[in-house]
């Protein structure tokens, strides 16, 4: 039974929003930087260097495509949400999992981890090309964790 006086009269929806706000703090972006410093697989380095080149050339002002249904199915296979519904904490957990899967001895898991990382970059480009949603509070900040991770990889691995 809940004995906190303040929490007794809060609805479940309010409690869920407070939990999401705790998981979506910008101070958690430091974890993304630390993930980029240690043991980054070569496939992530290659994806990050491609992202850096494209970012420097066009800055994603051109409208980017959304992910397809097959890409969404691959994400849901590993119980991952689309990037706009991802908090910074969950994005960092996904990055850690993708790093481990990228060096796995199973070929299928290794290939799918690279595909998932490419899907995340595609989603990131779409979010950044749509400046309105990135500037408003309509989506969670998990995309910032992916962007920080990719930018930090290119800083530490040239």
N, C-alpha and C positions, 0 to 999 in steps of 0.2 A: 504494500500500500504506500502511496506517495504521501509523505509527511511534510514536505516543503510547502509552506503556506503560499508562497508566490507561485509555485508551479501547480498547485491544486486546481486553480481556476483557469489555467491556460489550456487552449485547445491543442489537439495533437498536431494540427497544421502549423500552429505557432511554434511548437517545440521542434518540429522538423526544420522549419526555416532557421531557427537559432542554431541547430546542429550544423546545417549547411554553411551558415555564416562562419562558424568556427573552423570548418574544413577549408574555407575559401579565403584564407588570409594571405595577403601579399608577402608576408614575412616567410611563408613556406616556399617561396621561390628560391631561397638559398639552398634548399634540398636539391632542386633541379640542377643548380650549379655544381654541387658536390657530386651528383650522379654523373655529370659530364666530365669530372676530373679523373675518375677512377675506372679503369677497365672498360672502355667503350669499344664495342665490336666494330670491325672494319665496315660492316654494312651500314651502321649508324653514322660513321664518319663520312662515308660516301654520300649518304642521303643529306647530311648536314652541309657538305660542301656544295652540293647541287642547290640546296635551299639558299645558301649564302649568295651564290652567283645569281640566281633568279631574283633574289631580294635586292641585290645591288643594281641590277639592270632595270627592272620594271616596277619595283615596290608594290606590286599587286594592285595597281589601280584598275587593271583590266578585270572585268567580272570573271570569276573562276567558277567552274562547275561544282555542283554538289556531289556527294558520294552516291554511288549507285546502290541498288537493292542488294546485289551480290556482295558488295563491300560491307553494307550494313549487316548482312547475314554472317559474314566472317567475324565482325565485331561482336555480334550477339552470341556466336559460338563460344567465345571466351568470356561471355557476360560483361562486355564493355559497352558503355553508353556512347552516343555521339559526342563529339568534342564540346559542343555548346551546352551539353548537360553534365559536364564533368567538372568536379572541383579540383583545386590545385593538389590537394592531398591524394585524391584518387588518381590523378594524372601522374603524380610521382610514383605511386605504386605500380601503375601500368608501365612506366618507363623502366622501373627496376625489373619487372617481369619480362619485358621485351628484351632487355639486356641479357638476362639469363637464358631466355629461349634462343637468342641469336647465336649462342655458343653451345647449344645443345647438340647431343650426338644424333638425335632424331632429325632426319632430313625434312619431314613434313612440318614439324614444329618450327624448325629453323627458317624454312621458306615462308611460312605463314607469319612469323614474327616480323620479317622484312616487309611483307605485304601490309601488315597492320601499321608499321611505322610509316610506310608510304601513304597509307590512307589518312593517318593523322596529319601528315604534312599537307595533303590535299585539302583536308578540312580546315587546317590553319590558314592556308592561302585563301580559301573561300571566306572565312571570317574576317581576315585582314582586308580583303577587297571590298567587303561590305562595311564601310566605316561607321554607319549608323549603329549597327548592333554591337560593334566593338566599343563604341563610346558610351552606350547606354548600359543600364543595369538589367537588360533583358536576358542575358545569358551568364552562366557561371564562368569563372576565370581559369578553367583548366587549360585553355589555349595558351595562356601566358606561361605556364609551366613547360609546355612543349616548345614554345618559341625560345624561352630562356635556355632550355637544354640544348637545342640546335645551335644557338648562337655561342654558347659556352664550349661546345665541342670544337668549333672552328677556331676558338681562341687557344685552346690547349693542344690541339692536334693539327698541325699544318703539314 
